[in-house]
Amino acid sequence: MNEPNPLRVGGRRPAAVLNIAHRGARAFAPENTLPAFEKAVSFGCRLYELDVHMSKDRELVVHHDDELWRCTDVAARFPGRGTSFVSEFTFDELCMLDAGSWYVEELALSAAARQPFLRSLTDDEIDRFVSPEDRELYASGKIRIPSMKEALELAGRLGMMVNIELKMLPRMYPGLAAAVVDLVAALGMEQSVLISSFDHEQLVEVRRRSSVIATGVLTSDRLARPGEYLQRLDADAYHPGCYGGFDSLGFGSLTGELDPRGIASVLKFGRAVNVWTCNDPDQMRRLIAAGVTGIMTDFPNRLREVICEARAAQSGRMNSPG
């Protein structure tokens, strides 16, 4: 008999804070690609997060944005197409796109000119974690948008858990939740998957179809009594935003102080709190001190160091006399 899903309420939750690679280790590889997911392993991540859309012919594909222009060569490959929504391209067309070269082009820019999540990437981090061989691969034109099936099969080979975000809004894909649940079940991965969404109706649909797959309430808003809300949905995790215009925890407030009440509310009901997307080590420390169970980050190397610091400090307290 299989062990309960460790991400599900009642499962054997990992003892340490989960280091969750956001869209894979996207600071060091093209986001939401197989190399980004593979890179997450090198930082000791137990879980990587990815996003799922549907192609025009209803294939499940891994991509974050509703449109393709930011992370592919769609403008060059398909000139004259009016828009670049993922849902307006067939799977075969999506497989023609280069999903890697843009990342290498970003590294060639000054830090201030890069996409916002890459502006804090240091030269030392690039030297340590993006090898010349990596750059050559990413710029080769061989990196593709993966199918959901490819991304899950890779997780199985790597022994990783996966947080699948259903990108339901604004495209409102008919049957997206059902298709994802069916694929997870067909691959025998119900024990190692958490499905999240900003559209909480999709979490109700996931739970209707599976009592095993864990679900996560994604939000950038403050929820009143989030622990009770999760209990009503039979959801397993609360995923609040913590940066910029998506911050609901207080880092961007007038005081700059973390508000732990929502976190405490969820923990009281035995559910998990996995915060997105934190790249600042000081904020990571404050979140860990507040009791979060996981942190999604573009820089899992930084979170790994913070977790090691926390373990060393705890060990020192336990071994101190008196």
N, C-alpha and C positions, 0 to 999 in steps of 0.2 A: 504493500500500500504506500502511495506517495505521501511524503511529508506535506503538511499544509503549506500553502503559499506564504513565505515569510513576510510578504508585503500585505497580507490579508489580516484583518482583525482576528486574533486567536492564533496566528502563526508565530513561529519562533523568530522574532524580529532580530536583525543583526545587532550585536552589542555596541558596536561603534557607530558614530555618525556616518551615514551613507555619503560617500563622495560620488555625486551623480554628474556624469559628463554631459553637459548641455549640448544637444545636437552632435554628440560625440565630443571629443576634445577639440572643439572648433577653433580655439586660439592657435592650434598647431597643425591643423589639417582642414581641408575644405568641408564645411559643415554638412551634416546629414549625408555623408558618403561612407562607404565601407572603410576607407582608410581612417576616417575620423573615429569610427567606432573601434577599430583595431588599436588606434593610438591610445584610447582610454585605458586599455589594459595595462599599459606601461606605467600608469600613475596609480595603480592599485584600486581602480574603480570597480565596484561590484555591480554597477548599474549604469546604463547610458540611456539618455532621453532622446527621442526622435519624434518627428511629426509626419502624419499621414494624410494624403489627399487622394482623390480619385481622378484618373485620367478620363479623357472623353469616352473611351471604350471600357470604363469602369474597372480598370486595374488599380490596385492599391499601390501608391508610390510614395516614397519618402522625400519630402521637401517641406521647408517651413513657410515661405511666403506664398500668398495666393497667386502671385505672378512670378515669372521666371527670370526677369531681367537682371536681378542683383547677383545671382550666383550661377548663372550659365551664360553661354554665348548665343542665346535665343535671337537677339537682334541681328547678328551676323548670319546665323544659320537659317532663319526664317524671316528675311526682310519683307516688309509689306504686310505682315500680319497685324491686324488692328490692335489687338491686346495680347498679353502673354500669360493669361490665366492658365494654370496647370490643367484645369478642366476642359480647355479648348484644344488640347493636344492629345493625340492617341499615344498609347504606350510606346509604340515603335518610334514615333516622332520624338518622344521624350528621351528615348535611349540614344538618339543621335546627338544630343546636346553634350557639350564639354562642361562638366560641373566642377572642374579643378583649377583651370588656369587663372580664374579671377583671384583666387587666394594668393598665388605667387605674385600677381600684379599688385595686390594690396601691400605685400611685404616690401615691395620696391619703393613705395611711397614714404614720405616722412610720416612720423607717428600722427601728427595733427591732421593729416590729409586722409587717413585710413577710415574705414567704417568704424563707428563708435566703439564697438566691442574690442577692436584691435588697437586702440590708441594707447592703452596702458601696457601693451606687449613690449617687453624690453629687448634690447640687443642680446643680452645674456640669455634670456629665455629662448630666443630664436636660435642662437648658437647651440644651446643644450638640447633642444627638443625638435628642431626642424633641420634635419640633415641635408646635405647636398643631394643625396639620393631621393629623399622625400620631395624636395623642390623639383627635381627632374621628373618624378612620377606625376606630381600634381600639375605640371605644365605640359605634360605629354599629350594631352587631348584624350587620354584613355579613361579618365575618371567620369563616371556616369551617375545619373540619378538612379539610386537603387530601387528595386521593388520592395514592398513590405516583406515579401517572402524571403528575399535575399538577406535583408537586415536581420530578420528573426533567425534564419538558419545560421548566420554568422554568430549571433549571440549564443546559440546552442553549442556551436563548436568551441567558442571561447569560454563557456561556462558563466556567461553574464546574464543578469536580469535586465529587463527592458521596461522603460516608461514610454508608452505610446500615447502621444497627444493626438486626439481626433480634431482635425482642423475643419470644424463644421461651419463656422461663421466667417464670412458672410455667404459662402457658396451653397450651403444647405444641401450637401450631397445626400440623395435618397439612399437609405440602406447602408450608410458608412459603418455605423456601430456593429450592425449584424455581420457585415462582411469581415470586419476585423476580428470579431469574436470567433467566427467560423474558421478563419485562417489560423488563429492562435490554437484553437482546439484541434484542427487537423494536423498541426505540427507537434501536438502534445506538449505545449508550452504554457498551459494555464497556470502552472505552479510558479512561473518565473516572470509573470507579466503584470504590470499595473497600467490601466488605461485611464487617462485623464482628459478633461475637456473644460473649456470655458462655457460650453453649452451643457448645463447639468442635466438636461433631459436625456442626453446621450448616456450618462452614467446610469440613469434609471433603466434604459434599454439594455445596457451591458449586464446589469444585475438581473434583469428579467431572463436573460439568456444564459447566465452563468453565475453560480454561487461560489465559484472558486477564484475567478479572476479578480484581482484587487482593483479598486477604482479610486481616483483622486479628484477632488474638487479644486479646479484651477480658478483663481480670481485675482484681480488687481484692485478689487473693492474691499472695504472693511465689512465683514459679516457680523451681524449681531448674534451672539451665542453660537459660534461656528461648530462647537462640539455637538450641540443638539441638532444642528442642521445636518451634519454628517451622519449622525445616528439615524435620522429620519430617512436619509437616502441609502442607508446601509453602505456608506462610502468608507474607505479605509484610511484616507489621507487628505490633509488640507494642504494646498499648494498656493500660498500667498506670494504676491510679488513684493520685491524689496528694493527696487532701484528706479530712479528717475520718475517719470510720470506714472509708473506702475507700482510705486511703493505704497503699501498699505500698513507697514509696520513701524513707521516713525523716523527712519533714517533721514528722510527729506523734510521732516517737520521743522517748525521754528526752533524747537529745542534740540533736534537731532538725536533725541533719545529713543531707544527701542521700546515700543509698547508691547509688553509680554502677555497681555490679557487674552488675546485670541489664541496664542500658542498654548497657554495654560488651560484654556477652555477645552481645546481639542485633546490635549494629553490626558485630562481628567477622564475623558471617555474612552481611553485606551487606544486612541487613533494616532496616526503619525502626522508629523508636520515636516514637509519638504519644501524649502523656500527656494524661489527662483528670482532672479539669476544673480548670484553674489560673486563678485570678482575681487572684492576688497578684503584683505586679510584681517583688518581690525573688525570689520563688520562680521566676518565669519566667526571670530572669537566671541563676539557679543551674542550671536545667534546660538552658538554651541552652549554658552553659559545659560541661555534662556531655555535650553532643553530641546531644541529642534532635533529631529531624527535624521534629517538629510538636508543637503544643500546642493542645488544645481548650480554648476559653475562652468564658465568657458575655460577656466584655468585650474584644472584639477591638481596641477603641481602645487599651487598655492594652498589649496585646501588640504592636500596631503601634509604639507609642512605644519599647518595650524593644528591638524588632528594629532600629529606627532608631538607637538608642543603640549597639547592638552593632556595626552597620555603621560608624558614625562612629568608634568606638574602633578597629576593625580598620583603617580607612583611615588613621587617625592613626599607628598602628604601622607600616604599610607605607611611609608617607611620611616617617617620622622619620629623621634622618641616622644613619648607622652601622648 
